[in-house]
Amino acid sequence: MIRVMGTAAGLLMFCALLLLTVDYRIYSNRGWIREQKSARLLAWGYGLLSLLIFLGIVIYI
C-alpha cells in the first residue's frame, strides 16, 4: 500500500510540475487568463496533495 501511495504522490508531483511549466506558459503566451489561473491553481493543488501524501508516508513509516 505504501508503494501505491508513493507512486500516486510521485505522479501527482510530476503532473503539478508539468502544469506549472508547460500549460501555464502556453496559456500565458496566448493570453488566456482564466485558463492560466485554473492551471496554476490545479498545479498547486496537486503539489500540496502530493506533499501531504509524502508526509503521511514518512509519518507512517
Number of C-alpha atoms within 10 A of each C-alpha: 7 14 9 9 15 16 14 15 22 17 15 21 21 16 17 23 16 13 22 18 14 11 17 20 14 14 16 14 11 9 11 12 13 10 15 20 14 13 21 17 15 15 24 17 15 21 21 16 16 24 16 13 19 19 12 14 16 10 8 8 7
